[in-house]
Amino acid sequence: MIPIPLGSLIIFFMAVGVTVVCGLWFLSFWRDRKREVYRRRIAIQCRICGTAYACEPKHKLVVTICPVCRTPNERNKLQQI
């Protein structure tokens, strides 16, 4: 058996715990950022009424119709807040 002092064992497990928590935080931050980029890519904001609506990127339509006021809108990225 390998003799390990209690203080060293506690420090080791605390370091492992902090590493796991930081890793999970980074993974959560990365996933949320990826979702936000996707949402901004599919979202279109109406230039007349200001309604934001989604249009899937696979349709590749340059002009879409707003579901609220029925005006045509060009596909532009949403601006950062």
Number of C-alpha atoms within 10 A of each C-alpha: 3 4 5 8 8 9 8 10 11 11 11 11 11 12 12 12 12 11 12 12 12 12 12 12 12 12 12 12 11 12 11 12 12 11 11 11 10 12 16 15 17 17 18 23 19 22 13 12 12 12 13 15 14 13 17 11 12 7 7 10 11 10 12 16 15 21 12 12 12 12 14 15 16 14 19 14 13 14 7 5 3
